[in-house]
Amino acid sequence: MEEQEAILAQISEQLQRWLVPVEPPPAFARSLKRELIDAARRQHKRAHRLRRILVVGAAVIGSVASVAGLTAFLVLRRRARAHPPVAVG
Amino acid sequence: MFSLAEDALGRSDRPPSDERELVERAKRDPEAFGLLYERYVAQIYRYLYYRTGNPQDAEDLTARTFYRALEHLPRYQERGLPFTAWLYRIAHNIVVNWQRDRRRRPVIALDQVVTRTTGSDPQEILEEEEERERLMRALRALAPDRQELLILKFVEGMSNAQIGAIMGRSEGAVKSLYHRTLLELKRNLEGTDGGARSDTGPDQ
């Protein structure tokens, strides 16, 4: 048991020794940062455009629905006045 | 689940508020995403370097990880875990898919080896390189979550609690997994080729 623990401690020491921190090459890190920021800008623009389309679309749909509702109301009212309900009895 | 309590030194594993603010800003501001990237690129690169075994693939997968993070960031919600837990999860998924798709064994070219040799004697250097190669082969034969544990522990120097926060396990579970991982690594090192592919699946 003690022998096994000693072996595990030795492996742990090896890991400590060989798993050393490495750094990304600076040129790679810089270039990726630029590309990501550009991609983020494009993504934001797309999202902004989509939001605007949704808002304008919702406004158009809302306006059309209002006009259609008002037209329907006026048409129904005119029909109701042209043909008043006849009293039964 | 487990609680992300403060440790004996008063350090908390909860994400610091400046990290939360930066993440929220990065959802709206591309420059803030650049700052977020700068903060974590080295960690993710190191993780992928040791998972893939070569710098070219580590660069490629680091780029893929951050592009995916950028794509999914608007839907990211902080749930008490560090932001790195989310990034490591993306990197982990990307490396697992990469290994499955390419079906290739990781190779470290001799000129790319990170060396930390102590002696100047060529024989001694050669022996140290062989020891390192054996260890790396044995490490990469481990299940992905076990490799992740060793990288976070030894490369990033994280505590068991911090590793637990990233891997979604309790501190005790990480400790136990670490012990089992060392035992498996020992078996791999004792193997004839120094590390046949482990048949033990990832620990859940």
Chai-1 contact restraints between the chains, C-beta under 6 A:
chainA,res_idxA,chainB,res_idxB,connection_type,confidence,min_distance_angstrom,max_distance_angstrom,comment,restraint_id
A,I7,B,K186,contact,1.0,0.0,6.0,A-B,restraint_1
A,L8,B,L182,contact,1.0,0.0,6.0,A-B,restraint_2
A,I11,B,L182,contact,1.0,0.0,6.0,A-B,restraint_3
A,I11,B,L185,contact,1.0,0.0,6.0,A-B,restraint_4
A,I11,B,K186,contact,1.0,0.0,6.0,A-B,restraint_5
A,Q14,B,L135,contact,1.0,0.0,6.0,A-B,restraint_6
A,L15,B,F154,contact,1.0,0.0,6.0,A-B,restraint_7
A,Q16,B,F154,contact,1.0,0.0,6.0,A-B,restraint_8
A,W18,B,R132,contact,1.0,0.0,6.0,A-B,restraint_9
A,W18,B,L135,contact,1.0,0.0,6.0,A-B,restraint_10
A,L19,B,F154,contact,1.0,0.0,6.0,A-B,restraint_11
A,L19,B,V155,contact,1.0,0.0,6.0,A-B,restraint_12
A,V20,B,V114,contact,1.0,0.0,6.0,A-B,restraint_13
A,V20,B,R116,contact,1.0,0.0,6.0,A-B,restraint_14
A,P21,B,R46,contact,1.0,0.0,6.0,A-B,restraint_15
A,P21,B,V155,contact,1.0,0.0,6.0,A-B,restraint_16
A,V22,B,R46,contact,1.0,0.0,6.0,A-B,restraint_17
A,V22,B,Y49,contact,1.0,0.0,6.0,A-B,restraint_18
A,V22,B,V114,contact,1.0,0.0,6.0,A-B,restraint_19
A,E23,B,A42,contact,1.0,0.0,6.0,A-B,restraint_20
A,P24,B,Y45,contact,1.0,0.0,6.0,A-B,restraint_21
A,F28,B,E59,contact,1.0,0.0,6.0,A-B,restraint_22
A,A29,B,V41,contact,1.0,0.0,6.0,A-B,restraint_23
A,L32,B,A63,contact,1.0,0.0,6.0,A-B,restraint_24
A,K33,B,G34,contact,1.0,0.0,6.0,A-B,restraint_25
A,K33,B,Y37,contact,1.0,0.0,6.0,A-B,restraint_26
A,L36,B,Y37,contact,1.0,0.0,6.0,A-B,restraint_27
A,L36,B,F66,contact,1.0,0.0,6.0,A-B,restraint_28
A,I37,B,P30,contact,1.0,0.0,6.0,A-B,restraint_29
A,I37,B,G34,contact,1.0,0.0,6.0,A-B,restraint_30
A,A39,B,L70,contact,1.0,0.0,6.0,A-B,restraint_31
A,A40,B,P30,contact,1.0,0.0,6.0,A-B,restraint_32
A,A40,B,F33,contact,1.0,0.0,6.0,A-B,restraint_33
A,A40,B,L70,contact,1.0,0.0,6.0,A-B,restraint_34
A,R41,B,P30,contact,1.0,0.0,6.0,A-B,restraint_35
